[in-house]
């Protein structure tokens, strides 16, 4: 049985993950060369090798069993861990996002994204294709959303908080919402957006009390970088590095700006600046094409899946990845305020890589088991 399942693994998705591992390792090696982080690419190889194990284990498990027995418990455990972060978490660079386990640090908000996807997949999967009702279905799903969203926002981690919004909206859209519900939801979002904008420009003193000081600085420097050159240098240098790569890039390990230390966290959140400077527009485009191919394969799997919970899982994973890809690249090209969010599969980070590999495992599981009867 396991051998038959292994033969059904999606070779294209596995090939894309291998390409990501190769790209990530090479770019991290270049980014950390001559710094105190030199050799981090070896740790990246080791992490990828280790993370393949849970990815394949999840792929071999029937996703319907995972949804049935692990979705709600994983959500509860995830919320407990997020509360623990606020109580005993480690503070780094003004944010408390990590829990120390021995000498390692673990970011619960990353795995909470998977738990949230599984929970919504089970919740809306039980509707059997019926349109969700406002009070019976949509309001409870919003409650399931607001708890992790608030706990992550309090860390503060605005970037990851937005990911939860994208997951909820995408799965609600796939859950056959009625048009009047969509119109009401979009109207509510526009009202909130208009209210926040008005609060910033009309009642700035009140707005500044609602969010954290460093978040306010990022918003201000995004709107007008000349207001605070000291805090806008990160994005300006990242833009300069990406632009200086031009069409073909300066070459592997030849990025003068990233090698010179002008872009912080160039091995993690700002790794796209390394790709842009050293591999140029061509290299950046090839990376985006890999992401596009991965998303395309997942869409095909979702389209062919006869089980709604499986489709919801795939859609949630797509929403999670697309938002993170867009947000990471946009914040380094001046299209969005700077937030701390990793570039999927490429940035260095154990928690984010584990989440991404588990999401691939779930997608592979949906592909393997979509034609199999569920074993009771």
BAKEPA-140506 format. One record per residue (C-alpha): residue number from 1; x, y, z. Coordinates in Angstrom, 1 decimal, padded with zeros to 4 digits. Layout:
// BAKEPA-140506
atom nr->NUM; x->X; y->Y; z->Z
...
END
This chain:
// BAKEPA-140506
atom nr->1; x->000.0; y->000.0; z->000.0
atom nr->2; x->002.8; y->002.5; z->000.9
atom nr->3; x->004.6; y->001.6; z->-002.3
atom nr->4; x->001.5; y->002.3; z->-004.3
atom nr->5; x->001.0; y->005.6; z->-002.6
atom nr->6; x->004.7; y->006.5; z->-003.2
atom nr->7; x->004.2; y->006.0; z->-006.9
atom nr->8; x->001.4; y->008.5; z->-006.9
atom nr->9; x->003.5; y->011.3; z->-005.5
atom nr->10; x->003.4; y->014.4; z->-007.8
atom nr->11; x->006.9; y->014.4; z->-009.3
atom nr->12; x->006.6; y->018.0; z->-010.6
atom nr->13; x->005.9; y->019.3; z->-007.1
atom nr->14; x->008.7; y->017.3; z->-005.6
atom nr->15; x->011.0; y->018.6; z->-008.4
atom nr->16; x->010.0; y->022.2; z->-007.6
atom nr->17; x->010.7; y->021.7; z->-003.9
atom nr->18; x->014.2; y->020.3; z->-004.8
atom nr->19; x->014.8; y->023.4; z->-007.0
atom nr->20; x->013.8; y->025.7; z->-004.0
atom nr->21; x->016.2; y->023.8; z->-001.8
atom nr->22; x->019.0; y->024.3; z->-004.3
atom nr->23; x->018.2; y->028.0; z->-004.8
atom nr->24; x->017.8; y->028.7; z->-001.1
atom nr->25; x->021.1; y->027.0; z->-000.2
atom nr->26; x->023.1; y->028.8; z->-002.9
atom nr->27; x->021.6; y->032.2; z->-002.1
atom nr->28; x->022.1; y->031.8; z->001.7
atom nr->29; x->025.7; y->030.7; z->001.0
atom nr->30; x->026.3; y->033.9; z->-001.0
atom nr->31; x->024.5; y->036.1; z->001.5
atom nr->32; x->026.4; y->034.9; z->004.5
atom nr->33; x->029.9; y->034.6; z->002.9
atom nr->34; x->032.4; y->036.5; z->005.0
atom nr->35; x->029.9; y->037.2; z->007.8
atom nr->36; x->029.4; y->035.7; z->011.3
atom nr->37; x->026.6; y->033.6; z->009.7
atom nr->38; x->029.0; y->032.0; z->007.2
atom nr->39; x->028.2; y->028.3; z->006.9
atom nr->40; x->024.5; y->028.8; z->007.5
atom nr->41; x->023.8; y->027.2; z->004.1
atom nr->42; x->025.0; y->023.8; z->005.5
atom nr->43; x->022.4; y->024.1; z->008.3
atom nr->44; x->019.9; y->025.0; z->005.5
atom nr->45; x->020.7; y->021.7; z->003.7
atom nr->46; x->020.3; y->019.8; z->006.9
atom nr->47; x->017.0; y->021.4; z->007.7
atom nr->48; x->015.7; y->020.6; z->004.2
atom nr->49; x->016.8; y->017.0; z->004.6
atom nr->50; x->015.1; y->016.7; z->008.0
atom nr->51; x->011.9; y->018.4; z->006.8
atom nr->52; x->011.4; y->016.0; z->003.9
atom nr->53; x->010.5; y->013.3; z->006.6
atom nr->54; x->007.4; y->015.1; z->008.0
atom nr->55; x->006.5; y->016.1; z->004.4
atom nr->56; x->006.4; y->012.5; z->003.2
atom nr->57; x->004.8; y->011.2; z->006.4
atom nr->58; x->001.9; y->013.7; z->005.9
atom nr->59; x->001.7; y->012.8; z->002.2
atom nr->60; x->001.3; y->009.1; z->003.0
atom nr->61; x->-001.5; y->009.8; z->005.5
atom nr->62; x->-005.0; y->010.2; z->004.2
atom nr->63; x->-005.8; y->013.9; z->004.5
atom nr->64; x->-009.4; y->013.1; z->005.3
atom nr->65; x->-008.2; y->011.3; z->008.5
atom nr->66; x->-006.0; y->014.3; z->009.3
atom nr->67; x->-008.9; y->016.7; z->008.9
atom nr->68; x->-011.3; y->014.5; z->010.9
atom nr->69; x->-009.1; y->013.8; z->013.9
atom nr->70; x->-006.4; y->016.4; z->014.0
atom nr->71; x->-007.9; y->019.7; z->012.7
atom nr->72; x->-009.7; y->020.9; z->015.9
atom nr->73; x->-007.1; y->019.5; z->018.3
atom nr->74; x->-004.3; y->021.2; z->016.3
atom nr->75; x->-006.2; y->024.5; z->016.4
atom nr->76; x->-006.6; y->024.3; z->020.2
atom nr->77; x->-002.9; y->023.4; z->020.7
atom nr->78; x->-001.9; y->026.2; z->018.4
atom nr->79; x->-003.9; y->028.8; z->020.3
atom nr->80; x->-002.4; y->027.6; z->023.6
atom nr->81; x->001.1; y->028.0; z->022.1
atom nr->82; x->000.3; y->031.5; z->020.9
atom nr->83; x->-000.9; y->032.4; z->024.4
atom nr->84; x->002.4; y->030.9; z->025.7
atom nr->85; x->004.3; y->033.2; z->023.3
atom nr->86; x->002.8; y->036.2; z->024.9
atom nr->87; x->003.6; y->034.9; z->028.4
atom nr->88; x->007.1; y->033.3; z->028.1
atom nr->89; x->008.1; y->034.1; z->024.6
atom nr->90; x->011.5; y->035.4; z->023.5
atom nr->91; x->011.7; y->039.0; z->022.4
atom nr->92; x->013.9; y->039.8; z->019.3
atom nr->93; x->014.0; y->043.1; z->017.5
atom nr->94; x->010.9; y->044.4; z->019.3
atom nr->95; x->008.7; y->041.4; z->018.6
atom nr->96; x->007.8; y->038.4; z->020.8
atom nr->97; x->007.2; y->035.6; z->018.4
atom nr->98; x->009.3; y->032.7; z->019.5
atom nr->99; x->009.4; y->030.0; z->022.3
atom nr->100; x->012.7; y->028.6; z->023.3
atom nr->101; x->013.1; y->024.8; z->023.3
atom nr->102; x->016.6; y->024.1; z->024.5
atom nr->103; x->018.9; y->026.0; z->022.3
atom nr->104; x->016.4; y->026.3; z->019.5
atom nr->105; x->013.6; y->028.8; z->018.9
atom nr->106; x->010.2; y->027.8; z->017.6
atom nr->107; x->007.6; y->030.2; z->016.1
atom nr->108; x->004.1; y->028.8; z->016.9
atom nr->109; x->002.3; y->031.3; z->014.5
atom nr->110; x->003.8; y->029.4; z->011.5
atom nr->111; x->002.3; y->026.1; z->012.4
atom nr->112; x->-000.9; y->027.8; z->013.4
atom nr->113; x->-001.5; y->028.7; z->009.8
atom nr->114; x->-001.6; y->025.0; z->008.9
atom nr->115; x->-004.0; y->024.3; z->011.9
atom nr->116; x->-006.2; y->027.1; z->010.8
atom nr->117; x->-006.4; y->025.8; z->007.2
atom nr->118; x->-007.3; y->022.3; z->008.5
atom nr->119; x->-009.9; y->023.6; z->010.9
atom nr->120; x->-011.7; y->025.7; z->008.2
atom nr->121; x->-011.5; y->022.7; z->005.8
atom nr->122; x->-013.3; y->020.5; z->008.3
atom nr->123; x->-015.8; y->023.3; z->009.3
atom nr->124; x->-016.9; y->024.1; z->005.8
atom nr->125; x->-016.4; y->020.6; z->004.5
atom nr->126; x->-019.3; y->019.6; z->006.8
atom nr->127; x->-021.6; y->021.8; z->004.7
atom nr->128; x->-021.5; y->019.3; z->001.8
atom nr->129; x->-021.6; y->022.1; z->-000.8
atom nr->130; x->-024.4; y->024.1; z->000.8
atom nr->131; x->-024.0; y->027.9; z->000.9
atom nr->132; x->-022.8; y->029.0; z->004.4
atom nr->133; x->-025.4; y->030.8; z->006.5
atom nr->134; x->-024.4; y->034.0; z->008.1
atom nr->135; x->-025.0; y->033.3; z->011.8
atom nr->136; x->-024.6; y->029.5; z->011.7
atom nr->137; x->-021.4; y->029.3; z->009.6
atom nr->138; x->-019.8; y->032.7; z->008.7
atom nr->139; x->-019.9; y->034.2; z->012.2
atom nr->140; x->-018.4; y->031.0; z->013.8
atom nr->141; x->-015.6; y->030.9; z->011.2
atom nr->142; x->-014.8; y->034.5; z->011.9
atom nr->143; x->-014.5; y->033.6; z->015.6
atom nr->144; x->-012.1; y->030.8; z->014.7
atom nr->145; x->-010.2; y->033.5; z->012.7
atom nr->146; x->-010.1; y->036.4; z->015.1
atom nr->147; x->-008.5; y->034.4; z->018.0
atom nr->148; x->-005.2; y->033.5; z->016.2
atom nr->149; x->-005.3; y->036.8; z->014.3
atom nr->150; x->-005.4; y->038.8; z->017.5
atom nr->151; x->-002.8; y->036.7; z->019.3
atom nr->152; x->-000.4; y->037.0; z->016.4
atom nr->153; x->-001.1; y->040.7; z->015.9
atom nr->154; x->-000.3; y->041.3; z->019.6
atom nr->155; x->003.2; y->039.8; z->019.3
atom nr->156; x->003.3; y->042.0; z->017.1
atom nr->157; x->003.5; y->040.3; z->013.7
atom nr->158; x->001.4; y->042.2; z->011.2
atom nr->159; x->002.7; y->040.2; z->008.3
atom nr->160; x->001.6; y->036.8; z->009.6
atom nr->161; x->-001.7; y->038.3; z->010.8
atom nr->162; x->-002.5; y->039.3; z->007.2
atom nr->163; x->-001.9; y->035.7; z->006.1
atom nr->164; x->-004.8; y->034.5; z->008.3
atom nr->165; x->-007.0; y->037.0; z->006.6
atom nr->166; x->-006.1; y->035.7; z->003.1
atom nr->167; x->-006.7; y->032.1; z->004.2
atom nr->168; x->-010.2; y->032.9; z->005.6
atom nr->169; x->-011.2; y->035.0; z->002.6
atom nr->170; x->-010.1; y->032.4; z->000.1
atom nr->171; x->-011.8; y->029.5; z->001.8
atom nr->172; x->-015.0; y->031.5; z->002.3
atom nr->173; x->-014.9; y->032.3; z->-001.4
atom nr->174; x->-014.6; y->028.6; z->-002.3
atom nr->175; x->-017.4; y->027.7; z->000.2
atom nr->176; x->-020.0; y->028.9; z->-002.3
atom nr->177; x->-020.9; y->032.1; z->-000.5
atom nr->178; x->-024.0; y->033.9; z->-001.7
atom nr->179; x->-023.5; y->037.2; z->-003.6
atom nr->180; x->-025.2; y->039.3; z->-001.0
atom nr->181; x->-022.8; y->037.8; z->001.6
atom nr->182; x->-019.8; y->038.7; z->-000.6
atom nr->183; x->-021.1; y->042.2; z->-001.1
atom nr->184; x->-021.7; y->042.7; z->002.6
atom nr->185; x->-018.2; y->041.4; z->003.4
atom nr->186; x->-016.5; y->043.6; z->000.8
atom nr->187; x->-018.4; y->046.6; z->002.0
atom nr->188; x->-017.3; y->045.9; z->005.6
atom nr->189; x->-013.7; y->045.6; z->004.5
atom nr->190; x->-014.0; y->048.9; z->002.6
atom nr->191; x->-015.5; y->050.6; z->005.7
atom nr->192; x->-012.7; y->049.3; z->007.9
atom nr->193; x->-010.0; y->050.3; z->005.4
atom nr->194; x->-011.6; y->053.8; z->005.1
atom nr->195; x->-011.9; y->054.1; z->008.8
atom nr->196; x->-008.2; y->053.2; z->009.4
atom nr->197; x->-007.1; y->055.6; z->006.7
atom nr->198; x->-009.2; y->058.4; z->008.1
atom nr->199; x->-007.9; y->057.6; z->011.6
atom nr->200; x->-004.4; y->058.0; z->010.4
atom nr->201; x->-004.9; y->061.3; z->008.6
atom nr->202; x->-007.5; y->062.9; z->010.8
atom nr->203; x->-006.9; y->061.4; z->014.3
atom nr->204; x->-003.2; y->060.6; z->014.2
atom nr->205; x->-002.7; y->060.8; z->017.9
atom nr->206; x->-005.4; y->058.1; z->018.5
atom nr->207; x->-004.0; y->056.0; z->015.6
atom nr->208; x->-000.5; y->056.1; z->017.1
atom nr->209; x->-001.9; y->054.6; z->020.3
atom nr->210; x->-003.6; y->051.7; z->018.6
atom nr->211; x->-000.5; y->050.2; z->016.9
atom nr->212; x->003.1; y->049.6; z->018.1
atom nr->213; x->005.7; y->052.3; z->017.6
atom nr->214; x->007.8; y->050.3; z->015.2
atom nr->215; x->004.7; y->049.5; z->013.1
atom nr->216; x->003.9; y->053.2; z->013.0
atom nr->217; x->007.4; y->054.0; z->011.8
atom nr->218; x->007.2; y->051.5; z->009.0
atom nr->219; x->003.8; y->052.9; z->007.8
atom nr->220; x->005.2; y->056.5; z->007.9
atom nr->221; x->008.4; y->055.6; z->006.0
atom nr->222; x->006.3; y->053.7; z->003.5
atom nr->223; x->004.0; y->056.7; z->002.8
atom nr->224; x->007.0; y->059.2; z->002.8
atom nr->225; x->010.5; y->057.8; z->003.2
atom nr->226; x->011.9; y->061.3; z->003.5
atom nr->227; x->010.2; y->061.7; z->006.9
atom nr->228; x->012.5; y->059.3; z->008.6
atom nr->229; x->015.6; y->058.4; z->006.5
atom nr->230; x->017.1; y->056.5; z->009.5
atom nr->231; x->014.3; y->053.9; z->009.5
atom nr->232; x->013.7; y->053.8; z->005.7
atom nr->233; x->017.3; y->052.8; z->004.8
atom nr->234; x->016.4; y->049.1; z->004.8
atom nr->235; x->013.8; y->049.3; z->002.0
atom nr->236; x->015.8; y->051.9; z->000.1
atom nr->237; x->018.9; y->049.8; z->000.1
atom nr->238; x->016.9; y->046.7; z->-000.8
atom nr->239; x->015.4; y->048.5; z->-003.8
atom nr->240; x->018.9; y->049.8; z->-004.8
atom nr->241; x->020.3; y->046.3; z->-004.6
atom nr->242; x->017.4; y->044.7; z->-006.6
atom nr->243; x->017.6; y->047.5; z->-009.2
atom nr->244; x->021.4; y->047.3; z->-009.5
atom nr->245; x->021.1; y->043.7; z->-010.6
atom nr->246; x->019.5; y->044.9; z->-013.9
atom nr->247; x->018.8; y->042.2; z->-016.4
atom nr->248; x->021.3; y->039.4; z->-015.7
atom nr->249; x->022.6; y->040.4; z->-012.2
atom nr->250; x->026.1; y->040.9; z->-010.9
atom nr->251; x->026.8; y->037.2; z->-010.6
atom nr->252; x->026.9; y->034.6; z->-007.8
atom nr->253; x->028.6; y->036.0; z->-004.7
atom nr->254; x->029.1; y->039.3; z->-006.5
atom nr->255; x->026.4; y->041.4; z->-004.8
atom nr->256; x->028.3; y->044.4; z->-003.5
atom nr->257; x->025.3; y->045.8; z->-001.5
atom nr->258; x->024.2; y->042.6; z->000.1
atom nr->259; x->027.8; y->041.4; z->000.6
atom nr->260; x->028.7; y->044.8; z->002.1
atom nr->261; x->026.0; y->044.5; z->004.8
atom nr->262; x->023.8; y->047.3; z->003.5
atom nr->263; x->020.7; y->045.1; z->003.6
atom nr->264; x->019.9; y->043.5; z->007.0
atom nr->265; x->018.5; y->039.9; z->007.3
atom nr->266; x->019.7; y->039.2; z->003.8
atom nr->267; x->019.8; y->035.5; z->004.5
atom nr->268; x->016.2; y->035.5; z->005.9
atom nr->269; x->013.4; y->037.9; z->005.3
atom nr->270; x->015.4; y->040.1; z->002.8
atom nr->271; x->016.8; y->037.2; z->000.7
atom nr->272; x->014.9; y->038.5; z->-002.4
atom nr->273; x->017.3; y->041.4; z->-002.4
atom nr->274; x->020.2; y->039.0; z->-002.8
atom nr->275; x->018.4; y->037.2; z->-005.7
atom nr->276; x->017.7; y->040.6; z->-007.4
atom nr->277; x->021.2; y->041.9; z->-007.1
atom nr->278; x->023.1; y->038.8; z->-008.0
atom nr->279; x->020.8; y->037.1; z->-010.6
atom nr->280; x->018.9; y->040.2; z->-011.9
atom nr->281; x->015.5; y->040.3; z->-013.5
atom nr->282; x->016.1; y->037.0; z->-015.3
atom nr->283; x->016.8; y->035.1; z->-012.0
atom nr->284; x->014.0; y->036.8; z->-010.2
atom nr->285; x->011.6; y->035.9; z->-013.0
atom nr->286; x->012.7; y->032.3; z->-013.0
atom nr->287; x->012.0; y->032.1; z->-009.2
atom nr->288; x->008.5; y->033.6; z->-009.7
atom nr->289; x->007.9; y->031.1; z->-012.5
atom nr->290; x->008.7; y->028.3; z->-010.1
atom nr->291; x->006.2; y->029.7; z->-007.6
atom nr->292; x->003.7; y->030.0; z->-010.5
atom nr->293; x->004.2; y->026.3; z->-011.5
atom nr->294; x->003.8; y->025.2; z->-007.9
atom nr->295; x->000.5; y->027.1; z->-007.5
atom nr->296; x->-000.7; y->025.8; z->-010.9
atom nr->297; x->-000.1; y->022.2; z->-009.9
atom nr->298; x->-002.0; y->022.8; z->-006.7
atom nr->299; x->-004.9; y->024.3; z->-008.6
atom nr->300; x->-005.0; y->021.2; z->-010.8
atom nr->301; x->-005.1; y->019.0; z->-007.7
atom nr->302; x->-007.9; y->021.0; z->-006.1
atom nr->303; x->-009.9; y->021.0; z->-009.4
atom nr->304; x->-009.7; y->017.2; z->-009.6
atom nr->305; x->-010.4; y->016.5; z->-006.0
atom nr->306; x->-013.9; y->015.2; z->-005.4
atom nr->307; x->-013.8; y->015.9; z->-001.6
atom nr->308; x->-014.5; y->019.5; z->-000.6
atom nr->309; x->-012.3; y->019.4; z->002.5
atom nr->310; x->-009.4; y->018.5; z->000.2
atom nr->311; x->-010.2; y->021.4; z->-002.1
atom nr->312; x->-010.4; y->023.8; z->000.9
atom nr->313; x->-007.0; y->022.6; z->002.1
atom nr->314; x->-005.4; y->023.3; z->-001.3
atom nr->315; x->-007.0; y->026.7; z->-001.6
atom nr->316; x->-005.9; y->027.6; z->001.9
atom nr->317; x->-002.3; y->026.6; z->001.2
atom nr->318; x->-002.4; y->028.6; z->-002.1
atom nr->319; x->-003.7; y->031.7; z->-000.3
atom nr->320; x->-001.0; y->031.3; z->002.4
atom nr->321; x->001.8; y->031.0; z->-000.1
atom nr->322; x->000.7; y->033.6; z->-002.6
atom nr->323; x->000.2; y->036.2; z->000.1
atom nr->324; x->003.6; y->035.5; z->001.6
atom nr->325; x->005.3; y->035.6; z->-001.8
atom nr->326; x->003.6; y->038.9; z->-002.7
atom nr->327; x->004.1; y->040.5; z->000.7
atom nr->328; x->007.8; y->039.6; z->000.9
atom nr->329; x->008.7; y->040.9; z->-002.6
atom nr->330; x->006.4; y->043.9; z->-002.4
atom nr->331; x->007.9; y->045.2; z->000.9
atom nr->332; x->011.4; y->045.1; z->-000.6
atom nr->333; x->010.3; y->046.9; z->-003.8
atom nr->334; x->008.4; y->049.7; z->-002.0
atom nr->335; x->004.9; y->048.4; z->-002.8
atom nr->336; x->004.0; y->047.6; z->000.8
atom nr->337; x->005.2; y->048.6; z->004.3
atom nr->338; x->008.0; y->046.6; z->005.7
atom nr->339; x->006.9; y->043.6; z->007.7
atom nr->340; x->008.8; y->040.5; z->009.0
atom nr->341; x->007.7; y->037.7; z->006.7
atom nr->342; x->009.8; y->035.0; z->005.1
atom nr->343; x->010.0; y->034.2; z->001.3
atom nr->344; x->008.5; y->030.7; z->001.2
atom nr->345; x->011.1; y->027.9; z->000.7
atom nr->346; x->013.9; y->030.3; z->000.1
atom nr->347; x->014.4; y->032.4; z->003.3
atom nr->348; x->016.4; y->030.7; z->006.1
atom nr->349; x->014.2; y->029.6; z->009.0
atom nr->350; x->013.2; y->026.3; z->010.6
atom nr->351; x->009.6; y->027.2; z->011.6
atom nr->352; x->008.7; y->028.7; z->008.2
atom nr->353; x->010.3; y->025.8; z->006.3
atom nr->354; x->008.5; y->023.2; z->008.5
atom nr->355; x->005.2; y->024.9; z->007.8
atom nr->356; x->005.9; y->025.1; z->004.0
atom nr->357; x->007.0; y->021.4; z->003.8
atom nr->358; x->003.9; y->020.3; z->005.8
atom nr->359; x->001.7; y->022.3; z->003.4
atom nr->360; x->003.4; y->020.4; z->000.5
atom nr->361; x->002.8; y->017.2; z->002.3
atom nr->362; x->-000.9; y->018.0; z->002.6
atom nr->363; x->-001.1; y->018.9; z->-001.1
atom nr->364; x->000.6; y->015.6; z->-002.0
atom nr->365; x->-001.8; y->013.7; z->000.3
atom nr->366; x->-004.8; y->015.2; z->-001.4
atom nr->367; x->-003.3; y->014.2; z->-004.8
atom nr->368; x->-002.6; y->010.6; z->-003.6
atom nr->369; x->-005.9; y->009.9; z->-001.9
atom nr->370; x->-008.4; y->011.8; z->-004.0
atom nr->371; x->-009.5; y->008.6; z->-005.8
atom nr->372; x->-009.1; y->006.3; z->-002.7
atom nr->373; x->-012.1; y->005.4; z->-000.5
atom nr->374; x->-011.7; y->006.5; z->003.1
atom nr->375; x->-010.8; y->003.7; z->005.4
atom nr->376; x->-013.1; y->003.8; z->008.4
END
